[in-house]
C-alpha cells in the first residue's frame, strides 16, 4: 500500500484470536444493546443462539476486515502502519522518535505462536494512547525481528559511541522472589484486583435468572455466625485474591541490562517484555504505602523521558523489600545522601492542615447541637481532629530533600510515601510556590519539573531561605538565576525595577 | 507585603502598565456577571423562605460588592506590583500571583516550543502572552500581558536561542 516500503502483513491466525476475544466487535456492543432491548429479548432459546451466532459472525467479519486492511513496514528511517476499517489511516513514526518496544504474549496469542508488538513513540509534552503503534499478531520470530530492527535503526546514528558492545552481555539487575508476593495484601492497587473481581461476580449474580440462583434462607443470613463467616470469607478472598493477582501480573519478573537498555520481563498469563533505554532514565521513585512501611516493603519505578503508560512500563521492582529497592535505585541514580528534614514551621503547617478538617466538622457539630440536637457530629469532628495530629506528624516525617554531587532527592506523602531520586540533568524547570500562609511561616514549596513520570516532584514546605541554594545545587548553572546574588540582567526591555524583597 | 523576605530573587522586569487596564476590565466583566447573578437571586428568591435564605439575601450582595471592590480596585494594582519577568542569559524567569506567589524558571536549553497568544481582551490593550513549553507537563512558563511587539521579539529570540543550545537530553 505504501509505495516506498513493502507492507508486511500480520498472521491470518490473528483473525481467529480476535474473533474469540471479540476485539473489534466490542466497539459495536453499545450499538447492539439498545437494538436488542428494542426488539425485546424474547428469552427463547432460538433468540439466544441467533444472537450468539450473529455476534460471532460480526466479530469474525470485523476481525477479518481489519486484518485485511492492516499492514506495517519498518523502513530505515521510520515505521509505517496502515490501517482503518472504513477510513484509511497511515501513521508514520520516525525512528528517532521511538522510545521503546514492548513485546507481549497474551495467552491466546501463545496458542497460535503469536505476539503483540507495541512501539512506543513519544512527542513531547503531550501524552496519550495515540503515541503508540500496535502490531498485533505476528509470529514470535517476526516480533523479535521487528523489535531488533526498530531498535537498531534507531540507534544507528549513535553507534559510534558504543560500537564496541554490539553483542553485549546481559547483567541481571533483579529477579522476583516469589516470597515477595506475600507483601501484596498491603498494596492498595493489588487489593483492588480482587475487589474488582468480586464486584463483577456480584453483577453477574444479579443478572442470573431466578431459577439458577442458589436458595438462600433469609433468616440464616441474619444470624451472627453467618455474618462472621461472610466477613472472614471476604477477608480471605481479599488476601488470596491480591496475592494471586500480584502473581499473575508479576510472575517470573526479571530485570536485566543488555547493552544500553533495561529489559523487564514478567507475567504469568500475558508475558510482557518491556525495554527501557538507560540513556533516557532520569531518575527513579521509591514508593512505600502506609501498610508496606510496616513490613519494610517498597516499589521502584523508573522515570523515563517520553515513556507512555509510565506507571506500568517504568516498574523496575513491582514489589519487594526496601533493601532490594534501594540497591536497585542506587545502580541507576547516585544516592544524594540522607534527607534534610524540613523546619518545625512545616510540622506546624502539616498538623494545622490535618486537624482543620476535623475542627470544621466539629464547628458544624456545634451548630447541629443548637439546631437539631445532634451531638454525634461534634464527637466525630473531635475524633477526626485528634486523629489529625498523628496524621500531620506522619506527613511531616515524610518531608525531606537532599542534594548530592550529581543527583537530588525529594520525599513526601503519608498514605503512599514517595521518594523521588533525580539526576541533575532531569530538571527542565523550577517552580517555587509560596502561599500567603507559607510566606508568614517562612516556607515555600519547590517543584522540580521533569519531562518524565508525573511531570514534577515537589519538596513541600522547605525553609524559604534554603530554596535558592537547593535549586542551584540540584540543577545546572542556569538555576543560579534564582540566587539573590545573580547579576543584574542588562538585556532588558528598558523597564527594570528596583529589586525588592531579597531573602 | 512585598517587604516580606522572598525565597528567591525577584525577576527584574515589570509587565506593561496596560496590564492593569486589562485586569481592571476583566474584574469589571466578572463583577458584572456576579452582579447579574446576585440581582437575579434577590429577585427570584422570596424573602419569607425559611432556613438560611434570609441570611443569604444579605450575604450574596455584600459578597458580590466586596468581590467587585477587590477585583477592580485592589487586585490589578497588587498584581502589577507582584508580577515580574526576565530573560537571563540562559533561562526564562517569571513571578506571578498575588496572594499565592509562583516563581517559575525554565532554562532555554530545555525549551521545546514557544507560543505567542493574544486573547480578545488582550488585543484591545495591545498585549500578548508568551508561553514557553518544555518536556514536562508542569514545566510551562507563561509571561502574561507583554506589549505585542515585545512579546513577538522575546518569542523569536527565545526560539532562536533554544535552537542553538538545544539539549538533546530533554
HADDOCK unambig.tbl for C-alpha pairs under 7 A between the chains (distance, minus, plus):
assign (segid A and resid 124 and name CA) (segid B and resid 135 and name CA) 5.29 0.50 0.50
assign (segid A and resid 125 and name CA) (segid B and resid 134 and name CA) 6.82 0.50 0.50
assign (segid A and resid 125 and name CA) (segid B and resid 135 and name CA) 4.74 0.50 0.50
assign (segid A and resid 125 and name CA) (segid B and resid 136 and name CA) 5.82 0.50 0.50
assign (segid A and resid 125 and name CA) (segid B and resid 137 and name CA) 5.54 0.50 0.50
assign (segid A and resid 428 and name CA) (segid B and resid 106 and name CA) 6.27 0.50 0.50
assign (segid A and resid 428 and name CA) (segid B and resid 107 and name CA) 6.76 0.50 0.50
assign (segid A and resid 428 and name CA) (segid B and resid 110 and name CA) 5.74 0.50 0.50
assign (segid A and resid 428 and name CA) (segid B and resid 134 and name CA) 6.76 0.50 0.50
assign (segid A and resid 428 and name CA) (segid B and resid 136 and name CA) 6.95 0.50 0.50
assign (segid A and resid 428 and name CA) (segid B and resid 139 and name CA) 6.77 0.50 0.50
assign (segid A and resid 429 and name CA) (segid B and resid 105 and name CA) 5.44 0.50 0.50
assign (segid A and resid 429 and name CA) (segid B and resid 106 and name CA) 4.24 0.50 0.50
assign (segid A and resid 429 and name CA) (segid B and resid 107 and name CA) 6.47 0.50 0.50
assign (segid A and resid 429 and name CA) (segid B and resid 139 and name CA) 5.58 0.50 0.50
assign (segid A and resid 430 and name CA) (segid B and resid 104 and name CA) 5.61 0.50 0.50
assign (segid A and resid 430 and name CA) (segid B and resid 105 and name CA) 5.09 0.50 0.50
assign (segid A and resid 430 and name CA) (segid B and resid 106 and name CA) 6.51 0.50 0.50
assign (segid A and resid 431 and name CA) (segid B and resid 102 and name CA) 6.66 0.50 0.50
assign (segid A and resid 431 and name CA) (segid B and resid 103 and name CA) 5.58 0.50 0.50
assign (segid A and resid 431 and name CA) (segid B and resid 104 and name CA) 4.39 0.50 0.50
assign (segid A and resid 431 and name CA) (segid B and resid 105 and name CA) 6.42 0.50 0.50
assign (segid A and resid 432 and name CA) (segid B and resid 102 and name CA) 5.53 0.50 0.50
assign (segid A and resid 432 and name CA) (segid B and resid 103 and name CA) 4.92 0.50 0.50
assign (segid A and resid 432 and name CA) (segid B and resid 104 and name CA) 6.33 0.50 0.50
assign (segid A and resid 433 and name CA) (segid B and resid 101 and name CA) 5.67 0.50 0.50
assign (segid A and resid 433 and name CA) (segid B and resid 102 and name CA) 4.40 0.50 0.50
assign (segid A and resid 433 and name CA) (segid B and resid 103 and name CA) 6.36 0.50 0.50
assign (segid A and resid 434 and name CA) (segid B and resid 100 and name CA) 5.54 0.50 0.50
assign (segid A and resid 434 and name CA) (segid B and resid 101 and name CA) 5.21 0.50 0.50
assign (segid A and resid 434 and name CA) (segid B and resid 102 and name CA) 6.44 0.50 0.50
assign (segid A and resid 435 and name CA) (segid B and resid 99 and name CA) 6.26 0.50 0.50
assign (segid A and resid 435 and name CA) (segid B and resid 100 and name CA) 3.91 0.50 0.50
assign (segid A and resid 435 and name CA) (segid B and resid 101 and name CA) 6.14 0.50 0.50
assign (segid A and resid 436 and name CA) (segid B and resid 99 and name CA) 5.47 0.50 0.50
assign (segid A and resid 436 and name CA) (segid B and resid 100 and name CA) 5.67 0.50 0.50
assign (segid A and resid 449 and name CA) (segid B and resid 136 and name CA) 5.91 0.50 0.50
assign (segid A and resid 449 and name CA) (segid B and resid 138 and name CA) 5.95 0.50 0.50
assign (segid A and resid 449 and name CA) (segid B and resid 139 and name CA) 5.07 0.50 0.50
assign (segid A and resid 450 and name CA) (segid B and resid 136 and name CA) 5.14 0.50 0.50
assign (segid A and resid 451 and name CA) (segid B and resid 135 and name CA) 4.56 0.50 0.50
assign (segid A and resid 451 and name CA) (segid B and resid 136 and name CA) 3.86 0.50 0.50
assign (segid A and resid 451 and name CA) (segid B and resid 170 and name CA) 6.71 0.50 0.50
assign (segid A and resid 452 and name CA) (segid B and resid 136 and name CA) 6.75 0.50 0.50
assign (segid A and resid 455 and name CA) (segid B and resid 136 and name CA) 4.88 0.50 0.50
assign (segid A and resid 455 and name CA) (segid B and resid 137 and name CA) 5.33 0.50 0.50
assign (segid A and resid 455 and name CA) (segid B and resid 138 and name CA) 5.57 0.50 0.50
assign (segid A and resid 456 and name CA) (segid B and resid 138 and name CA) 6.07 0.50 0.50
assign (segid A and resid 464 and name CA) (segid B and resid 7 and name CA) 4.49 0.50 0.50
assign (segid A and resid 465 and name CA) (segid B and resid 7 and name CA) 5.54 0.50 0.50
assign (segid A and resid 467 and name CA) (segid B and resid 7 and name CA) 6.01 0.50 0.50
assign (segid A and resid 467 and name CA) (segid B and resid 8 and name CA) 6.75 0.50 0.50
assign (segid A and resid 468 and name CA) (segid B and resid 7 and name CA) 6.87 0.50 0.50
assign (segid A and resid 468 and name CA) (segid B and resid 8 and name CA) 5.59 0.50 0.50
assign (segid A and resid 478 and name CA) (segid B and resid 90 and name CA) 5.72 0.50 0.50
assign (segid A and resid 478 and name CA) (segid B and resid 91 and name CA) 6.14 0.50 0.50
assign (segid A and resid 478 and name CA) (segid B and resid 107 and name CA) 6.13 0.50 0.50
assign (segid A and resid 482 and name CA) (segid B and resid 8 and name CA) 5.28 0.50 0.50
assign (segid A and resid 482 and name CA) (segid B and resid 9 and name CA) 5.20 0.50 0.50
assign (segid A and resid 483 and name CA) (segid B and resid 8 and name CA) 6.08 0.50 0.50
assign (segid A and resid 483 and name CA) (segid B and resid 9 and name CA) 5.72 0.50 0.50
assign (segid A and resid 484 and name CA) (segid B and resid 8 and name CA) 6.40 0.50 0.50
assign (segid A and resid 484 and name CA) (segid B and resid 9 and name CA) 4.69 0.50 0.50
assign (segid A and resid 489 and name CA) (segid B and resid 88 and name CA) 6.20 0.50 0.50
assign (segid A and resid 495 and name CA) (segid B and resid 13 and name CA) 5.71 0.50 0.50
assign (segid A and resid 495 and name CA) (segid B and resid 14 and name CA) 6.33 0.50 0.50
assign (segid A and resid 496 and name CA) (segid B and resid 12 and name CA) 5.43 0.50 0.50
assign (segid A and resid 496 and name CA) (segid B and resid 13 and name CA) 4.56 0.50 0.50
assign (segid A and resid 496 and name CA) (segid B and resid 14 and name CA) 6.62 0.50 0.50
assign (segid A and resid 497 and name CA) (segid B and resid 12 and name CA) 6.18 0.50 0.50
assign (segid A and resid 497 and name CA) (segid B and resid 13 and name CA) 6.10 0.50 0.50
assign (segid A and resid 497 and name CA) (segid B and resid 14 and name CA) 6.74 0.50 0.50
assign (segid A and resid 499 and name CA) (segid B and resid 10 and name CA) 6.52 0.50 0.50
assign (segid A and resid 499 and name CA) (segid B and resid 12 and name CA) 6.84 0.50 0.50
assign (segid A and resid 500 and name CA) (segid B and resid 2 and name CA) 6.89 0.50 0.50
assign (segid A and resid 500 and name CA) (segid B and resid 3 and name CA) 6.88 0.50 0.50
assign (segid A and resid 501 and name CA) (segid B and resid 2 and name CA) 6.06 0.50 0.50
assign (segid A and resid 501 and name CA) (segid B and resid 3 and name CA) 5.32 0.50 0.50
assign (segid A and resid 501 and name CA) (segid B and resid 4 and name CA) 6.22 0.50 0.50
assign (segid A and resid 501 and name CA) (segid B and resid 5 and name CA) 5.25 0.50 0.50
assign (segid A and resid 501 and name CA) (segid B and resid 6 and name CA) 5.53 0.50 0.50
assign (segid A and resid 502 and name CA) (segid B and resid 5 and name CA) 5.75 0.50 0.50
assign (segid A and resid 502 and name CA) (segid B and resid 6 and name CA) 5.52 0.50 0.50
assign (segid A and resid 502 and name CA) (segid B and resid 8 and name CA) 6.81 0.50 0.50
assign (segid A and resid 502 and name CA) (segid B and resid 9 and name CA) 5.77 0.50 0.50
assign (segid A and resid 503 and name CA) (segid B and resid 5 and name CA) 4.84 0.50 0.50
assign (segid A and resid 503 and name CA) (segid B and resid 6 and name CA) 5.04 0.50 0.50
assign (segid A and resid 503 and name CA) (segid B and resid 7 and name CA) 5.49 0.50 0.50
assign (segid A and resid 503 and name CA) (segid B and resid 8 and name CA) 6.37 0.50 0.50
